[in-house]
Amino acid sequence: MTSPALRVHNVWKRFGSRDALAGVSLEAPRGSCFAMLGHNGSGKTTLLRILATLSAPTEGEAQVLGHAVGAESGAIRGKIGVVLDRHLLPRDFALRDALRMYADLYGVRDANARIEDLAARLGLARRLRDPVRTFSRGMGQRASICRALLHDPEMLILDEPFTGLDAAALAITDEVIQETVAEGRTVVLVTHDLERAARLATHSVVLSNGKKTFDGDPVEAAAAATAGRGLAG
């Protein structure tokens, strides 16, 4: 039986006396777009960082693609691509060189062809020689997605990928999410864009004050969030 793409059981995350997550449990199947919604401080980014192996639970268990966060984080990192609010590319490198650095890190075969293919797909073919520091917010986001896809990950983890993007970058990001799910891979999406979450996600949860307040249909989750059940405050 195939294990879920992610499984979180009774996860707590404490920062001093504050509980950023308080007993959260959830699952997402493989080949889904799983959206996590909630206001700032609700715990969604904290949970995303745990799933991306950038943090560890204080209590409870989290599994990603059948591997335990913590004990098997190295195996997880080889199977996920992560897009955060910063693109994580060296600012003074030409885009091609920055991507080649990550391709070498992941052991990508035929890296130059892979970079060319992704750059064309994301509308960056003409910017491969340009320093990353010259990129707009939208171009930087496209470059970040390109970096995350280099090693053909089984899961794409996206933290607020739509913020500050122009129409072209939004359309490309939507397309990448849809194509990833169509290929049977998994997308974990943290966003404040409720309309996009309702349209793109196959399953959604709403977090509020570190607790799960809704788990189910993306349209219903967006409606619950809009009504203030989980996004108020």
ABEGO torsion letter per residue (X at the ends): XBBBABBBBGBBBBBEABBABBGBBBBBBBGBBBBBBEBBGAGAAAAAAAAAGABBBABEBBBBGGBBBGAAAAAAAAABBBBBABAGBBAABBAAAAAAAAAAAAGBBGAAAAAAAAAAAAGAAAAAABBAAABBAAAAAAAAAAAAAAAGBABBBBBGAABGBBAAAAAAAAAAAAAAAAAGBBBBBBBABAAAAAAABABBBBBBGGBBABBEBAAAAAAAAAAGBGABX
